[in-house]
Amino acid sequence: MSAGMGWHDLALLKPFLAERHLDLAREAETFARERLAGRPEALTDEAARVEARELLGELGRAGLCRWAIPEAWGGVAGAPDALALCLIREALAAASPLADSVFALQGLGSMPLTLSGNDAARARWLGRVAAGEAMAAFAMTEPEAGSDVASMTTLAHADGDGYVLEGGKHLITNAGVADYYVVFAQTAPGAGAKGIGAFLVEAGDPGLTFVRAQVLSSPHPLGELAFRGCRVGAEAVLGGPGEGFKLGLATLDRLRPTVAAAACGMAARALEEALAHARGRRQFGRPLAEHQLVQARLAEMATELAAARLLTYRAAWEIASGAPRATYEAAMAKSYAAEAAQRVVDGAVQILGGRGVLVDHPVDRLYRSIRALRIYEGTTEIQHLVIARELLKRSQGA
């Protein structure tokens, strides 16, 4: 891509951004290109766990994690700023999907502390998260509770002034390497969503066990957790009784546009690689870029990426502007950007041909990484239901 365009395309995004966002975008992209893009991919789960910790240190030293944390707790003025988080994730995802995952969980695992009003938890952890010294995790998903969060079976029994957790979680990013987990559990079985609490569980707490790794085709730390008589004190409760579901949804609502931004970053890198290959590769006596079918594919890729970015930063702008909820905008951004990025990355593979499926090529890494974005933090199908529900409410004047 041209020097004026970069991975962010600031000319397109400028209406949504303040001057500090433009500076941050350039800073994040420079960091990603210089410090991350050339790092070899961790090809095994064990290597990814080591690399994730190293990347966390890099992100902390670069000051990027501070954008997820309020200034009072070691972060940046105005943070967590949805627009800033999107700009950072777009740059990181373009260079290193694993680095993007590490950064994403710093936000996902810290936002419940920020929103909960629990000053003890904030004081203990947020400064370390901002510095890249503590790794966070968000433990909600269970084997029978994915999209249907309210059906979770992990229990939290009241015990004196604290709780005892019993149950398990799976598909938890940073499982086994995180320093703390925000864990969601039923405090009032049978009450559904209204009976879910949120708890801060530290990695060394007795009764918490890392059961096993769950290995992705593009490895990043993922796995199962078990809670057996895991006692936490009153200071570990995030929000009031039964407010865990509300806290979890508020966290996901605020951060969902950043998933869309990560998708845009992966698509931008794929388009960059496809353009470079099309200009340099000659077939039938001329560069691929001069073949009309290749031009048509590139045009489709660029258009889808631009549309995804506009939806993404519209949603982030709503949140950054103080909208109480941006459920509709966030769901639209996440669903469209993830699906569009899948098509863009696939188009890049097609243009690169055999080179695009070599395991050491950036486009192959993107191809293995992009698929998960259509699932986590709410599948595309669930986002469509959310969009339709909100649309029907608006049409009825609700």
Buried (B, 14 or more C-beta within 10 A) or exposed (E): BEEEBBBBBBEBBEEBBBEBBBEBBBBBBEBBBEBBBEBEBBEEBEEBBEBBBEBBEBBBEBBBBBBBBBEBBBBBEBBBBBBBBBBBBBBBBBBBBBBBBBBBBBBBBBBBBBBBEBEEBBEBBBBBBBBBBBBBBBBBBBEEBBEEBEEBBBBBBEEEEBBBBBBBBBBBBBBBBBBBBBBBBBBBEEEEBBBBBBBBBBBEBEBBBBBEBBBBEBBBBBBBBBBEEBBBBEBBBBBEEBBBBBBBBBBBBBBBBBBBBBBBBBBBBBBBBBBEBBEEBEEEEEBBBBBEEBEEBBEBBBEBBBEBBBBBBBBBBBBBEEBEBBBBBBBBBBBBBBBBBBBBBBBBBEBBEEBBEEEEBBBBBBBBBBBBBBBBBBBBEBBEEBBEEBEEEEEEEE
